[in-house]
Amino acid sequence: MVIVGGAAIGLRYTKKHVTGDIDSVTPSSDRKLWAAVQRACRAMQEAEGLAKPPKVSTSAVFDPPEDWESRQVTLRLGLKNLIVRVPEQHDLAISKVSRGLGRDYAALKAMHEAKPLRLRTPWSGTARRGASVSATLGGSRRTSSCSWRRCSAMRLRTSSSRI
């Protein structure tokens, strides 16, 4: 199962980021897997005394750079029958920037503070070239193509930190 978004940030990159749902890009056509996920959520609800089970769904918005699948990180969660992966830190950051919501920038800030994003990566000149980034500028949305180096140099509006 591949987890993306805020849950991926909280599970792998910083414990300071909390999210209310778990988004996955695992195809919903895998009925056995999703049935098992729902059973696990109900069991978690009972075990933890939650008012409702955790919300796990396929991601509505996930716009990663090209070839991101080859850089996924496997989480060691101690699960016997489930392998959980998340996007590599820089790929996840690009997907969050492309969405451009305030909470996405707050998540990026928390992730960057825990483990600073690097401007240069071994693949920064190849796989990330031409990544599509959508940003909100003055109330209007604009999509542009940029390299990882240029995208990562953008300032986070929620902080004086720079990526």
N, C-alpha and C positions, 0 to 999 in steps of 0.2 A: 504494500500500500504506500502510495506517495502522498505525503501531507505537505500542503503549501500554506502560504499566508501567515497570519499571526500565530497560529498553533506551531508552525515550523520554527518560527523565531523563538517562541517560548520553550519548545522542547530541545532545541539544539544550540541556539546562539545566546540567549540571555533569559534567566529566570525572572527578570524584572518585568518582562512583557506578559500581560495576561490578556486572554481573549475569551469570548463567550461561545465560540464554536470551533469546530475542526473542519477545515476544507481539504478535500482530496482531489487529485486529478486521476485517480484510479477509475477506470470505466465503470459506470453504473450497471453495465451489462453482466458483470461478474456477480451474479445473484447469490452464490454461496458465500462469497466474501462479505457482501453487504448484509446478508442475514446474520452472519457471525458478528459483524460490527454492531448491529442493532441489539443482539443478545448481550454483548459485552457492555453496551451502554445501559441497558436495563439492570444488569447485575451491578454495575457501578452505582446506579441510582439507589438501589436497595442497600448496598454495602455502605455507602456514604451518607445515606439519609437525605438525598437530594429531592427537591420538589419535583423536578422533571429530569429525564436522562440528558446527558450531554448531546448537543446537536452536532451530528457528523453528516456532511453532505458533499456532493461534488462541487467543485469550485465554480462560482459564477464568473469570476474575473481572475484570470491568471495569464499574463502576457510575458513569458520568459524569453530570453535571448535564444538565438539559434544554438542547437546542439547542447542544450542544458542537461538533457537526460544523461549524457556521458559524464557529467560532473556531480551527480547526486551523491549525497552522504548517507550512509546507512547508520541508523540509530541503534544503540545497544540498550534495549529496554528489557531484556531478560524474558522475552516472549518466546514460547516454544514453536508456535505454528504461524507466526506472522512476522514478516520482514517489513520494517517501516523505514522509508527513505524520505529525505527532504532535499530541496534544491541547495546547491552550494551557496555560501553566503552572498557572493556578488551577484549571482543569478537571481536570488531571492530579492536582493536590494533593487535590481533593475525592474523586477515585476512589481514591486511596491511603488517605485517612482512612476511607473507607467499608469498605475491606477490614480495616484495623485490626491488621495483624500487626506485630511488632517491627521486622522488616526494612523494612516500609513506612514506619514513622516515621523510621528511620535514613535512608531515601532522601529523605523530605521534609526532614529536617534538612540533608542535603547540598545539596539543591536550594535551600532557603531561604538557606543560608549563601553560596551562589554568587550568587544574585540574589534578594534579599528579596521575599517575596510581599507584595502591597499589600492592605490591608483594603478599600480602595475601588477599584473598576474601573468603566469606563464602563457596564458591564452589571450591576453588583452588585445593583441594586434590582429588576431584571426577570428575566433569564434564570436567575439562580441562586436565586431565591426558591423555597423548597420543595424544595431539593436533599435527597435522602435520604442520611443519614449513619448508618452503623452503627458503633458503638463498643463496645469491651470495657470494662466497668466492673466491677471487683471479681470478675472471673472469669465474669461473665454477659454475653451479647451483648444489646445493645439497639439498636433502630433508631429514629431520630428524624428529624423533618423540621426543617430549619433554614435560615436564610439564609446566604449566603456570609460576611457580616460576622461572624455568630455562630460559624459553623464555623471560620473562619480565625483566630478569637481563641483557639481551643483550644491548650493548651500541649502541646508535644511531650514525651512521657514520656522520651525518650532524651536530652534536652538541657534546658538552662535557657532556650534560645531560644524566642521566641514567633513564631508566624506572624501 
